[in-house]
């Protein structure tokens, strides 16, 4: 059954507003909404889309949103899901950049993030547990997942880890068979730069930071090191896709037109890649050998997600209050079956209220 564009728009606007925590958290929230709650996809279909997403450049959680929209309502759904997931973060980051330009400092969000992060940890754990039952179908796939996690902890690049996981499964299958003021930066160069970044970037926010620093700070001197770090921080502390770092940089360099073109440039390749590859996952699953490749990628993807979860958990649960928030979120999610979106939103509101009275 296909979904209306209104349903798709409402879901991804909501996820774009409450989606703190980066791609792993976004994907966990999506799994709860589109697999468990709405049953738009089976767990296997969701995993296959996740595996396909990890093999193309661009923002993974945004591409997952675009994939889901495409599967539910074709090309109009693809556009609707992607735009609605990106839009809240782009608007929020633009407002933050508007405040940043005259004052040169970022708004305080420490208490909001302190409350939200433990809730996100619980949501990610639940998603890993439910997806793991589907992805880890054999002891061999379990071994692949463990190996991928070890390689990731050792610092091996995410794409290399996924390619190794993809190669292992079909091999075994075969064996069994046998500045603070707006700068004068041109809008076209700005757009083309972020179009390039969106077209070639694999990996985490740290990879994004390295690519931005090489050109914007060292080569062209459009930003200072401190401004770049502030831009990346805004992408991390606001809800929605981390790639809205581009929105902040675009505003600082060229005002509102720069914010729009930088956002459009960095996210445009994701829409193109998903439109081109969106129909491939079901076809891959129908082939035994290609399906084995996808199984390996799925196991590797979950392992990478688990590594990100561990890194996030170390910064999220740091004392008794944050541990109590995590326990309360677990009770709400697992015992009372409260929608994870309400838990995240509630934690954010409480954090904002605490910051206001501090």
C-alpha positions in Angstrom: 0.0 0.0 0.0 1.4 3.4 -1.0 1.4 6.3 1.3 0.1 9.8 0.7 2.6 12.6 0.4 1.0 14.3 3.4 1.8 11.2 5.6 5.4 11.2 4.3 5.8 14.9 4.8 4.5 14.8 8.3 6.7 11.9 9.4 9.9 13.4 8.0 9.2 16.9 9.2 8.8 15.4 12.7 12.0 13.4 12.4 13.8 16.5 11.1 12.7 18.4 14.2 13.5 15.8 16.9 16.4 14.0 15.2 19.3 14.9 17.5 22.3 12.6 17.7 23.6 12.1 14.2 23.0 9.5 11.5 22.9 6.4 13.8 20.2 8.1 16.0 18.2 9.2 12.9 18.2 5.7 11.4 17.1 4.3 14.8 14.2 6.7 14.9 13.3 5.9 11.3 13.3 2.2 12.0 10.9 2.7 14.9 8.5 4.8 12.7 8.6 3.0 9.3 9.1 -0.6 10.4 7.5 -1.0 13.9 4.9 1.7 14.0 3.7 2.2 10.4 4.9 -1.1 8.9 5.8 0.6 5.6 8.8 -1.7 5.3 9.8 -5.0 6.7 13.0 -5.2 8.8 14.7 -6.9 5.9 13.7 -4.2 3.4 14.9 -1.5 5.8 18.2 -3.3 6.3 18.7 -3.7 2.5 18.1 0.1 2.0 20.5 0.8 4.8 23.1 -1.4 3.2 22.6 0.3 -0.2 22.8 3.7 1.4 26.2 2.9 3.0 27.7 2.1 -0.4 27.0 5.5 -2.0 28.5 8.9 -1.0 26.4 11.5 0.9 24.5 11.9 4.2 23.3 8.4 5.1 20.3 9.3 7.2 19.1 11.8 4.6 19.5 9.1 1.9 17.5 6.7 4.0 14.7 9.2 4.3 14.8 9.7 0.5 14.8 5.9 0.0 11.7 5.4 2.2 9.9 8.2 0.4 10.7 6.7 -3.0 9.5 3.2 -1.9 6.3 4.6 -0.5 5.2 7.2 -3.2 7.6 7.0 -6.1 9.5 10.1 -7.3 7.2 12.6 -5.6 7.7 10.7 -2.3 11.5 10.8 -2.9 11.4 14.7 -3.1 8.9 15.1 -0.3 10.7 12.9 2.2 14.2 14.4 1.5 13.1 18.0 1.6 11.0 17.6 4.7 13.8 15.8 6.6 16.3 18.5 5.6 14.1 21.6 5.9 13.7 21.9 9.8 17.5 21.6 10.3 18.3 24.0 7.5 15.9 26.6 9.0 17.2 26.1 12.6 20.9 26.3 11.4 20.1 29.5 9.4 18.7 31.2 12.5 21.7 30.1 14.5 24.0 31.5 11.8 22.0 34.8 11.8 22.7 35.1 15.5 26.3 34.0 15.1 27.4 36.6 12.5 27.0 39.7 14.7 27.9 38.1 18.1 30.5 35.5 17.1 29.4 32.9 19.6 27.0 29.9 19.6 23.8 29.8 21.6 23.9 27.6 24.7 22.4 24.2 24.1 24.4 22.2 26.7 21.4 21.3 28.9 19.2 20.4 25.9 21.8 18.0 24.6 22.6 16.6 28.0 19.0 15.5 28.4 18.5 14.3 24.8 21.6 12.2 24.4 20.7 9.5 27.0 17.3 9.1 25.4 18.9 8.7 22.0 21.2 6.0 23.4 18.1 3.9 24.4 16.5 4.4 21.0 19.6 3.3 19.2 20.0 0.2 21.5 16.4 -0.8 20.7 17.0 -0.4 16.9 20.2 -2.3 17.0 18.6 -5.2 18.9 15.6 -5.4 16.5 17.6 -5.0 13.3 20.2 -7.4 14.5 17.7 -10.2 14.8 17.1 -9.8 11.0 20.6 -9.0 9.8 22.6 -11.6 11.8 20.9 -14.7 10.4 23.9 -17.0 10.8 26.9 -17.4 13.0 29.0 -16.4 10.0 27.2 -13.1 9.6 27.7 -12.6 13.4 31.4 -13.1 13.0 31.4 -10.6 10.1 29.7 -8.0 12.3 32.2 -8.6 15.1 35.1 -8.3 12.7 33.7 -5.1 11.2 33.3 -3.6 14.7 36.9 -4.5 15.5 38.2 -3.0 12.3 36.2 0.2 12.9 37.5 0.6 16.4 41.0 0.1 15.0 40.5 3.1 12.7 39.9 1.4 9.4 37.8 3.6 7.0 34.0 2.8 7.0 33.9 2.1 3.2 36.8 -0.3 3.5 35.0 -2.2 6.3 31.8 -2.4 4.2 33.7 -3.6 1.1 35.4 -6.3 3.1 32.1 -7.4 4.5 30.5 -7.4 1.0 33.3 -9.6 -0.4 33.3 -12.2 2.4 29.7 -13.4 2.1 29.7 -14.3 -1.6 33.1 -16.0 -1.3 31.8 -18.2 1.5 28.6 -18.8 -0.5 30.6 -19.9 -3.5 32.7 -22.2 -1.3 29.5 -23.8 0.0 28.3 -24.3 -3.5 31.6 -25.1 -4.3 35.1 35.8 9.6 32.3 37.6 11.7 31.1 39.7 8.7 29.7 38.4 5.5 32.5 37.8 3.0 32.3 38.5 -0.8 32.3 34.9 -1.9 30.7 34.1 -5.3 27.5 32.1 -5.1 28.4 29.8 -8.0 31.8 28.7 -6.6 30.0 28.2 -3.2 27.3 26.0 -4.8 29.9 24.0 -6.8 32.1 23.4 -3.8 29.3 22.0 -1.7 28.0 20.0 -4.7 31.4 18.4 -4.9 31.4 17.6 -1.2 28.0 16.0 -1.4 29.1 13.9 -4.4 32.3 12.4 -2.9 31.9 12.3 0.9 31.8 8.9 2.5 32.1 8.5 6.3 31.5 10.5 9.4 31.4 14.1 10.4 35.2 13.9 11.0 35.7 13.2 7.3 33.4 16.2 6.5 35.5 18.4 8.8 38.7 17.3 7.0 37.4 18.0 3.5 36.0 21.4 4.5 39.2 22.4 6.3 41.4 21.5 3.3 39.6 24.0 0.9 37.8 26.6 3.1 40.5 27.2 5.6 43.9 26.2 4.1 43.4 26.7 0.3 40.9 29.6 -0.1 41.0 31.2 3.4 37.2 31.7 3.3 36.9 30.7 7.0 39.1 30.7 10.0 39.8 27.5 11.9 37.6 28.7 14.7 34.7 29.5 12.4 34.9 26.1 10.8 34.8 24.3 14.1 31.8 26.5 15.1 30.1 25.5 11.9 30.7 21.8 12.5 29.5 22.2 16.1 26.2 23.7 14.9 25.6 20.7 12.6 26.2 18.4 15.5 24.1 20.1 18.2 21.1 20.9 16.1 18.5 18.3 15.1 18.4 16.8 11.6 21.2 16.0 9.1 24.7 16.9 10.2 25.3 18.1 6.6 23.5 21.3 7.5 26.9 22.5 8.6 26.9 23.7 4.9 23.9 25.9 5.6 25.8 27.6 8.4 28.9 28.1 6.3 26.9 29.4 3.4 25.2 32.0 5.5 28.4 33.2 7.1 30.0 33.5 3.6 27.2 34.9 1.5 24.1 35.5 3.6 20.7 33.9 3.0 21.4 33.1 -0.7 24.6 31.5 0.3 22.8 29.4 3.0 20.3 28.2 0.4 22.8 27.4 -2.3 25.2 25.6 0.0 22.3 23.5 1.4 21.0 22.7 -2.1 24.5 21.8 -3.4 25.5 19.4 -0.6 22.2 17.6 -0.5 21.4 17.5 -4.3 23.7 14.4 -5.0 21.8 12.4 -2.4 18.6 12.8 -4.3 20.3 11.8 -7.6 22.1 8.8 -6.1 18.9 7.5 -4.5 16.8 8.1 -7.6 19.3 6.1 -9.7 19.9 3.3 -7.2 16.5 3.1 -5.4 15.2 0.2 -7.5 18.3 -1.9 -7.2 17.9 -3.2 -3.6 14.9 -5.5 -4.4 16.7 -6.8 -7.6 19.9 -7.5 -5.6 17.9 -9.4 -3.0 16.4 -11.7 -5.7 19.9 -12.9 -6.7 21.5 -15.4 -4.3 25.1 -14.2 -4.9 24.1 -10.5 -4.9 21.9 -11.1 -1.9 24.9 -12.5 0.0 26.8 -9.4 -0.8 23.9 -7.3 0.6 23.8 -9.6 3.7 27.5 -8.9 4.4 27.0 -5.1 3.9 24.0 -5.2 6.3 26.0 -6.9 9.0 28.9 -4.4 8.5 26.5 -1.5 8.6 25.0 -2.6 11.9 28.5 -3.1 13.3 29.4 0.5 12.3 26.2 1.7 13.8 27.1 -0.2 17.0 30.6 1.5 17.1 29.0 4.9 16.7 26.5 4.0 19.5 29.4 3.2 21.8 31.2 6.4 21.0 28.0 8.4 21.6 27.2 6.5 24.8 30.6 7.4 26.3 29.7 11.1 26.0 26.0 10.8 26.8 25.8 8.9 30.1 28.4 10.6 32.2 26.8 10.9 35.7 23.8 9.8 37.8 21.3 12.3 36.3 22.0 11.2 32.7 21.9 7.6 33.8 18.5 8.2 35.4 17.3 9.9 32.2 18.4 6.8 30.1 16.6 4.4 32.5 13.4 6.5 32.4 13.6 6.5 28.6 14.1 2.8 28.5 11.1 2.2 30.8 9.0 4.6 28.6 10.1 3.0 25.4 10.1 -0.7 26.3 7.5 -1.0 29.1 4.9 1.7 28.3 5.6 1.7 24.5 5.8 5.5 24.3 6.8 6.7 20.8 10.5 7.5 20.8 9.7 10.9 19.1 7.8 12.0 22.2 10.6 10.9 24.5 13.2 12.8 22.5 11.0 15.9 22.3 10.2 15.8 26.0 13.9 15.5 27.0 14.7 18.5 24.7 11.9 20.6 26.2 13.0 19.8 29.8 16.6 20.7 28.9 15.5 24.0 27.3 13.4 24.9 30.4 16.4 24.1 32.7 18.6 26.3 30.6 16.1 29.1 30.8 15.9 29.1 34.6 19.6 28.6 35.2 
